[in-house]
Amino acid sequence: MVLNLLAGAKVARRSNESNDVKALQAGRTLEEARKLVEQSFGNYVGSNVMLAAKEELGKIKKEIEMLTSEISDDAIDRKSRTLLSEEAYKEIADLQEELRAEKRLRTGLRTIDLLAQIPKLPDVDPQLQKNAQAASNVMDRPPISELAG
């Protein structure tokens, strides 16, 4: 049907040309129609493939979310409480809190270091330099300043 429509449209437009030209035009139109049909069918198959791929990706995403929830801090904490003795659990919880505190201190030191570098940079707005210096001075206090030595 598509082939007939396309062939008829081109031939009708060129009705004043010779029969050979009409046949050539119809052949070219048929080739274009064939390509159109193949392309449409390809898009149809592609869309089905894409839908299946999207569905599979959705399943994988849900599985990743489930696995991620199993390895969250809360999930690990709940599992540790059930598997470990109270004494062992408390020791691990204390060590984790120490690690978090050290991480906060290191982050503070890095921030102070970055703020201290801003006033030394060329072509920096003077107000930004003053603000960075003020922020660095405010942050540079115990316990962070004690770590810097």
N, C-alpha and C positions, 0 to 999 in steps of 0.2 A: 504494500500500500504506500509506504513512504517512497519507495523507488518510483512508483507511478506518478505520485504527486510532484516529486522533484523533476522527473523527466518531462512531464507535461508542462510544467512552468517554464522550463528553459526553451523547449521546442516552441511553445506558443509565442514566446517573446521574439523568436527569430523565424517566424513563419515566412518571411519574405526572402529567406536565403535558399540556396539550392538544396536538393535532397541529401547530397553527400555531407554538406555542412550540418544539416539537421541531424543526420545519423551520428556524426562526430560529436555534436553537442549533446545528444541524448546519451551516448556512451560515456562521455565525461560526467554527465549528471548522474548516471547510474553508479559510476565509480564513487562519486562524492556521496551519494545516498548510501552505498554499501559501507563506506567509512563512517558515516553518521550512525548507521545501525550498529556497527561494531563498537563504536565509541559509546553509544547509549547502553548497549549490553554490557560493555566493560565497566561503565559507571555503575550499573545495577549490581553486577557481581562485586565490584569494589565496595559498594556501599554495604552489601551484606557482610563482606569480609571485615569492613571497618566496624560494623555493629558488633560482630562477634569478638573482634579485638578489644573494643571498648568494654564489652561485658567481661572479658577475661581480665582486663586491667582493673576493672572494678572489684572483681573477686580478689585479685592480688593485693589491691589497696586495703581491702577489709582485713585480709590476713596479716598484712604488715601492721595495721593498727592494733590488731589483737596481740601480735607478738610484742609490739612496742609497749602495750599496757602491761604485759607480763614482766617486762624488764625495767619498769619505772622504779623510782626510789621507793615509793609507797609499797609496790608489789614485793620488791626485794625485802623491805623492812618487815612486812607481814610474814613472808616466808621464813625470814631469819628468826622471828619470834617463835614460830612453831617448831623449827628444827634445832635451834640452839638452846642451851641452858640459859637461865636468867643472867648468870654471871658472865658467860661468853657474849651474850647479846649486849649487855651493858658496856663491856669492854669495846666491842666493835662500834657501838653508838658513840662512845666517848672519842674514839679515834676519828670517826667520821666528822664529828663536830670540830675537832682540832684541825683537820684538813680543810674544812670550810673556812675556819678563822684564818688560817695561813693563806688561803686563796684570796680572801678579802684583803688581807694586808698586802699581798703581792700586787693585787689590782690597784690598791691605793698608791703603792710606790711607783708603778708604771704611769699612773695618771699624773702624779706629782712631777715625774721626769718629763713627761710630754708637755705639761703646763710650763715647766721651767725653760723648755726649749723655744717656746713661742716668742718671748721677747727678744731672743737672739737672732731670729730670722729676719732677713732683709725684706723690705717692701711689705711689712705687715702694719695694718692700721694701728696707730698709737693707742687708741682706746682698747683695742683687742689685746695689745701687749700689757696694758695696765690691768685689765680684767684677768688675764692669765696669771700675772704675777700675784695679784690679790688672791685668786683661787688657790694657787700653789702655796701661798703663805698660810691660808686657812687650813688646808689639808695637811700641811707639814707639822703635825703635832703627835704626841704619843697616842697610840703605840707605834704609828707608822714612822715617825721621826727616830724612834729608838732602833728600829730595824735598819734604817739607812746608815746609822753609825755616825 
